[in-house]
Amino acid sequence: MKRLFVAVLAASPWIVRAGPAAVLVEGYGFETAEMREGATAFANRDYTWKEVPESLHGWRFTRCSGGVPPRLRATARGAGEVTIATALTGGAGTRELTGWEAVRGLHFRYTAKGEPVLRVFRRHLRAGTSVDIPQLGWTGTIVLAPALEAAIVEPQPDLAAVPGVVIDHSPAWTRDYIGCPAIAVLRPGVYLASHSFFGGGRQTGNLRLFRS
């Protein structure tokens, strides 16, 4: 009878918890970085992480731009827990987090005014299953994992309503905004077009040149 009782306990999902899963994150509007004390929290701000729990040091996280919600879909490579963190203000976001379990006592901050608190949540997924990550407030929601793989899948813009010929396009989430457009006629039928980038993205300050 004693051995039977032990076997039932070991099989119970309420007693035995899976560890963190290796995660594939697909989407756009993010990059990956190492979670640690003092790491840059956002792609478009100098805010840094503060009071990062020791258990999260060395994990990878999805770094996005504050106020620019990314599109994130997380897939568990193996059965285990997917971990996220987000800032909740005044109870907002509780409906969007249905199915996620708050991890008691696990939270950290970033160095903006008031030092907002990000609380950590987890959700068990079977191997190969996916979940869309809800984006809440200015901070958004980040995915954290000891092993995190990223696949950037850019949305395809609908250019059907744009008159003429589209020479170039830069998605808004990259923060590489197109400016200083110019066009010159070299000779009949041969055109040069150019533009620069601004906005603080990776291409800021660069120039692109096109020839017909």
Secondary structure, 3 states (H helix, E strand, C coil): CHHHHHHHHHHCCCCCCCCECCEEEEEECEEEEECCCCCECCCCCCCEEECCCHHHCCCEEEEEECCECCEEEEEECCCEEEEEEECCCCCCCCCCCCCCEEEEEEEEEECCCCCCEEEEEEEEECCCCEEECCCCCCCCEEEEECCEEEEECCCCCCCCCCCCCCCCCCCHHHCCEEEEEEEEEEECCEEEEEEEEECCCCCCCCEEEEEC
